[in-house]
Amino acid sequence: MRKILIVTDSASDIPETAERELGIRVLCYKVMLDEKEYVSRRELDNKSFYALLAESGSVPTTAQITPFQFSALYQEYREEGYTDVIQVLINAEASATYQNSVMALEEFYQEHPEAREQIRIHTLEGRSYTAAYGYAVVEAAKMAKAGREPEEILAFLQDWLEHSRIYAGLYTLKYAARSGRIPSVAAFVGDAIGMKPIMRICDHKITTKDKVRGEKAIVPFVAKKVKAEIAEGAPYIIVYGENEEDREQMRAAAEEALGYPPAEYYQIGPIIATHAGPCVLGVVFKAKD
């Protein structure tokens, strides 16, 4: 009988309830801020990180999960008796974590050739951020709990990851400017004249597809873009930062545009907020072919 484990990293922002109830293994990144190190999700919750970020003038940094850590984890999974491990990790263009996992797996099987017949470790690249792969991880864990075969779970994941898309607005540009995602001058000018970028994230890339004038324009614009591009009847997820009122506005606009409610709400954690800041609002969805 197959024993399946679903694994992801803390940048997926999956709800802690799902982690506990579905037995998802979450690999937590470390965050460094003001010369202090924190383990995201374990030592630093979202609210605490937002407060630290607002008080600090420095730029947070994050540490990738190393090949050594993955090697140790693979041995743990083997000792725990798992026959199939399915791990979905952050966009490889944003972090070396995915490449480290693949490198460690090759070395693990070389050092333990007998393990090839004992445990199959499937590593998928999330191609994106936060709920764009976190939602799929949770659904995969539900499938595993229901007794679905690994091949069926992998097919679902591949389809979702290939078609997932995010539209999100940044309410302030200063955090993106700090992290180097956009030039500081552009951030200053954008904030000074009230222009807010609408980011489109899919297939590894973050692009500024559009800009809107003023915060109030973000919600209706994102809802319009989602309505135009979502696969018919597909679930969608609201992603948000510190402001729950913004989340509710996005929910109402998306529900009116699409005719059905969101499948879930994901609050962005320290890894994503390090670069985007805590004032983010968007929608994750499966796009049309």
C-alpha positions in Angstrom: 0.0 0.0 0.0 1.3 3.4 -0.9 2.0 6.0 1.8 2.0 9.5 0.3 3.5 12.7 1.8 2.8 16.1 0.4 5.6 18.7 0.9 5.9 22.4 0.2 7.7 25.5 1.5 6.6 28.4 3.6 6.4 30.8 0.6 3.3 28.8 -0.5 1.4 30.5 2.4 -0.9 27.5 3.0 -3.3 27.9 5.9 -2.0 26.4 9.2 -5.2 24.5 9.6 -4.6 22.7 6.3 -1.0 22.0 7.3 -2.2 20.3 10.5 -5.4 18.6 9.3 -3.9 17.2 6.1 -0.4 16.4 7.3 1.3 18.6 4.8 5.1 19.0 5.6 6.1 22.7 5.3 9.8 23.6 4.9 10.3 26.9 6.5 12.6 29.6 5.2 14.7 31.8 7.4 14.2 35.5 7.4 16.9 38.0 8.5 15.8 41.5 9.6 17.8 44.1 11.6 20.5 41.5 12.2 18.1 39.0 13.8 17.1 35.7 12.3 13.6 34.2 12.4 12.2 31.0 11.1 9.2 32.0 9.0 5.8 30.6 10.0 7.3 29.1 13.2 8.9 32.0 15.0 7.4 34.8 13.1 3.7 35.0 12.2 2.3 37.3 9.5 1.1 40.0 11.8 4.4 40.2 13.7 6.4 40.4 10.5 4.3 43.2 9.1 4.9 45.2 12.3 8.6 44.6 12.2 8.7 45.5 8.5 6.9 48.8 9.2 9.3 49.7 12.0 12.5 48.7 10.2 14.4 50.8 7.6 16.5 47.8 6.5 15.8 45.3 3.8 14.9 41.8 4.9 16.7 38.9 3.4 15.7 35.2 3.1 17.8 32.1 3.0 17.2 29.2 0.6 16.7 25.6 1.7 20.1 23.9 1.1 21.0 20.6 -0.5 22.2 19.4 2.8 18.8 20.1 4.4 17.0 18.2 1.6 19.4 15.2 1.9 18.5 14.9 5.5 14.8 15.3 4.8 14.9 12.6 2.1 16.4 10.2 4.6 13.7 11.1 7.2 10.9 10.4 4.7 12.5 7.0 3.9 12.8 6.1 7.6 9.2 7.2 8.1 8.0 4.6 5.6 6.7 6.9 2.8 6.5 5.3 -0.6 5.8 8.5 -2.5 6.8 12.1 -1.6 5.3 14.9 -3.8 6.9 18.2 -3.1 6.0 21.5 -4.7 8.4 24.4 -4.3 8.7 28.1 -5.1 9.4 29.5 -8.5 13.0 28.4 -9.5 13.7 31.9 -10.9 13.2 33.4 -7.5 15.1 30.9 -5.3 17.7 28.1 -5.7 15.5 26.0 -3.4 14.1 23.9 -6.3 17.5 23.3 -7.9 18.9 22.3 -4.5 16.1 19.8 -4.0 16.8 18.2 -7.4 20.6 18.1 -6.7 20.1 16.6 -3.3 17.8 13.9 -4.7 20.3 12.8 -7.3 23.0 12.5 -4.6 20.5 10.7 -2.2 19.8 8.0 -4.8 23.5 7.7 -5.6 24.4 7.2 -2.0 21.4 4.9 -1.3 20.7 3.0 -4.5 18.4 0.6 -2.7 16.1 3.6 -1.9 15.0 3.8 -5.5 12.8 0.8 -5.0 11.6 2.0 -1.6 10.6 5.7 -2.0 9.7 7.8 -5.1 10.3 11.5 -4.6 8.6 13.7 -7.1 9.7 17.3 -7.1 7.6 20.0 -8.9 8.5 23.6 -9.4 5.7 25.9 -8.4 6.4 28.3 -11.2 5.0 31.1 -9.2 4.4 32.4 -5.6 2.0 32.1 -2.6 -1.4 30.6 -3.4 -0.6 30.1 -7.1 1.0 26.8 -5.9 -0.1 26.7 -2.3 -3.7 26.1 -3.3 -2.7 23.2 -5.5 -0.7 21.7 -2.6 -3.7 21.7 -0.3 -5.9 20.1 -3.0 -3.2 17.5 -3.6 -3.1 16.7 0.1 -6.9 16.3 0.1 -6.6 13.9 -2.9 -3.9 11.9 -1.0 -6.1 11.7 2.1 -8.9 10.4 -0.1 -6.8 7.6 -1.3 -6.1 8.8 -4.8 -3.0 7.5 -6.7 0.2 9.5 -6.9 -0.1 9.6 -10.7 -3.5 11.2 -10.5 -2.3 13.8 -8.0 0.7 14.6 -10.1 -1.4 15.1 -13.2 -3.7 17.5 -11.3 -0.7 19.5 -10.0 1.0 19.7 -13.4 -2.2 21.0 -14.9 -2.8 23.6 -12.2 0.8 24.9 -12.1 0.9 25.3 -15.9 -2.3 27.4 -15.9 -2.1 29.3 -12.6 -2.1 33.1 -12.8 -2.1 36.0 -10.4 -3.2 39.5 -10.8 -2.3 41.7 -7.9 -2.0 45.4 -7.0 0.6 47.0 -4.8 -0.8 49.7 -2.6 2.6 51.1 -1.9 5.8 50.7 -3.9 8.4 51.4 -1.2 9.0 47.8 -0.2 9.4 46.7 -3.8 11.8 49.6 -4.3 13.8 48.5 -1.2 14.1 44.9 -2.4 15.2 46.0 -5.8 12.2 44.7 -7.7 11.7 48.1 -9.3 13.9 51.2 -9.3 13.6 53.5 -6.3 13.0 56.5 -8.6 10.1 54.7 -10.4 8.6 53.9 -7.0 8.9 57.5 -5.8 7.3 58.8 -9.0 4.6 56.2 -9.0 3.6 56.9 -5.4 3.9 60.6 -5.8 1.3 60.7 -8.7 -0.9 58.0 -7.3 -0.2 55.3 -9.9 -0.5 51.7 -8.7 1.1 48.9 -10.7 -1.0 45.8 -11.4 1.4 42.8 -11.4 0.7 39.7 -13.6 2.5 36.6 -12.4 2.5 33.4 -14.4 5.0 30.9 -16.0 7.9 32.1 -13.8 7.6 35.8 -14.7 6.4 38.9 -12.8 5.4 41.7 -15.1 3.7 45.0 -14.7 0.9 44.6 -17.2 -1.0 47.7 -16.3 -1.2 50.7 -14.0 -4.2 52.3 -12.4 -4.6 55.7 -10.8 -5.4 55.5 -7.1 -6.0 52.7 -4.6 -9.7 52.5 -5.3 -9.1 51.4 -8.9 -7.2 48.3 -8.0 -10.1 46.1 -7.0 -12.4 46.6 -10.0 -9.4 46.4 -12.4 -8.2 43.1 -11.0 -11.7 41.7 -11.0 -12.1 42.7 -14.7 -8.8 41.0 -15.7 -9.7 37.8 -13.8 -13.1 37.6 -15.4 -11.6 37.9 -18.9 -8.9 35.2 -18.4 -10.2 32.6 -15.9 -11.1 29.1 -17.1 -14.9 28.6 -17.0 -16.0 27.7 -13.5 -12.5 27.4 -12.2 -11.8 28.1 -8.5 -10.1 31.3 -7.5 -8.3 32.4 -4.4 -8.1 35.9 -2.9 -4.5 36.8 -1.7 -4.1 39.7 0.6 -1.8 41.3 3.1 -2.5 43.1 6.4 -5.8 44.7 5.4 -8.8 42.5 5.8 -11.1 45.2 4.5 -9.3 45.2 1.2 -9.8 41.4 1.1 -13.5 41.8 1.5 -13.7 44.4 -1.2 -11.8 42.1 -3.5 -14.1 39.2 -2.6 -17.2 41.2 -3.3 -16.0 42.5 -6.7 -14.8 39.1 -7.8 -17.9 37.3 -6.7 -20.0 39.9 -8.6 -17.9 39.6 -11.7 -17.8 35.8 -11.7 -21.0 34.8 -10.1 -19.6 32.5 -7.4 -17.5 33.0 -4.3 -13.7 32.4 -3.9 -12.5 28.9 -3.0 -10.1 30.2 -0.3 -8.3 33.2 1.2 -4.5 33.2 1.5 -2.7 35.9 3.5 0.8 36.5 2.3 3.6 35.6 4.7 7.1 36.9 5.4 8.7 35.5 2.3 6.4 37.2 -0.2 5.9 40.3 1.9 9.7 40.8 2.1 9.6 41.9 -1.5 6.1 43.2 -2.0 5.3 44.6 1.4 2.2 44.0 3.5 -0.1 46.1 1.3 -0.9 43.6 -1.5 -4.2 42.5 -2.9 -4.9 40.1 -5.7 -6.5 37.0 -7.2 -5.1 33.6 -8.1 -6.9 31.5 -10.7 -6.6 28.9 -13.3 -6.4 30.6 -16.7 -7.9 29.5 -20.0 -5.8 27.5 -22.4 
